[in-house]
């Protein structure tokens, strides 16, 4: 029996990127006008240092959203989940109490605490792999490959206990 699954997810929602790119226009305009052209921006212009710090913050936010990645790997050894740069989990098959595909509803994006399935690690959508460990801890790994994941879950001996 071959159990193998791999999924790599990034934020791809167009509206998130539209907001972030829209935000980037502010520091680009401010830096060009105030720092390069020497013309203060607005009636109460901020200092050049504040303009630089604001620019670094906004471009850092854009980079951070580009960098964030949710990786799920399932193989003969167990389940590995990495929510870069926050969380890394490796679960051996012997640690699992139950596992199933669920519709957890919309809980937002990123890491969400307090759902009935425990912590949700989600990049988009509302479907994921609900995992309950023998020690009672629960969490969900969001997926965009529901059918492929379902086929793998059905092969897992622990899935029958869900």
Residue pairs with C-beta under 8 A, 6 or more apart in sequence:
1 155
2 76
2 155
3 74
3 75
3 76
3 152
3 155
3 156
4 74
4 75
4 76
4 152
5 72
5 73
5 74
5 75
5 145
5 148
5 149
5 152
6 71
6 72
6 73
6 74
7 70
7 71
7 72
7 143
7 144
7 145
7 148
7 149
8 69
8 70
8 71
9 69
9 70
9 71
9 123
9 124
9 142
9 143
9 144
10 66
10 68
10 69
10 70
10 123
11 17
11 65
11 66
11 68
11 109
11 123
11 124
12 123
12 124
13 109
13 124
16 65
16 109
17 65
20 61
20 62
20 65
21 62
23 58
23 61
23 62
24 58
24 59
24 62
26 54
26 58
27 51
27 54
27 55
27 58
27 59
28 55
29 41
30 41
30 51
30 54
30 55
31 51
31 52
31 55
33 39
33 41
34 40
34 41
34 45
34 48
34 51
35 48
35 51
35 52
41 51
46 54
67 84
67 85
68 83
68 84
68 85
68 110
68 123
69 82
69 83
69 84
70 81
70 82
70 83
70 84
70 121
70 122
70 123
70 141
70 142
71 80
71 81
71 82
71 83
71 84
72 79
72 80
72 81
72 129
72 141
72 143
73 79
73 80
73 81
74 80
74 149
74 152
77 92
77 93
78 90
78 91
78 92
78 93
78 95
78 96
79 89
79 90
79 91
79 96
79 129
79 131
79 141
80 88
80 89
80 90
80 91
81 87
81 88
81 89
81 90
81 91
81 121
81 141
82 88
82 89
83 111
83 121
86 111
87 111
87 121
89 139
91 131
91 133
93 156
93 157
93 158
94 134
95 133
95 134
95 135
96 131
96 132
96 133
96 134
96 158
97 132
97 133
97 134
97 158
97 161
98 130
98 131
98 132
98 158
98 159
98 161
98 162
99 129
99 130
99 131
99 132
99 153
99 156
99 158
99 159
99 162
100 129
100 130
100 153
100 159
100 162
101 127
101 128
101 129
101 130
101 143
101 146
101 149
101 150
101 153
102 117
102 127
102 128
102 129
102 130
102 140
103 126
103 127
104 115
104 116
104 117
104 120
104 126
104 127
104 128
104 130
104 140
105 115
105 126
106 126
107 115
107 120
107 122
107 126
108 122
109 122
109 123
109 124
110 122
111 119
111 120
111 121
111 122
112 119
112 120
112 122
113 119
115 140
117 128
117 130
117 138
117 139
117 140
118 132
118 137
118 138
118 139
118 140
119 138
119 139
119 140
120 128
120 139
120 140
120 142
121 128
121 139
121 140
121 141
121 142
122 128
122 140
122 142
123 142
123 144
124 142
124 144
125 142
125 143
125 144
127 142
127 143
127 146
128 140
128 141
128 142
128 143
129 140
129 141
129 143
129 149
129 153
130 138
130 139
130 140
130 162
131 138
131 139
131 140
131 141
132 138
143 149
153 159
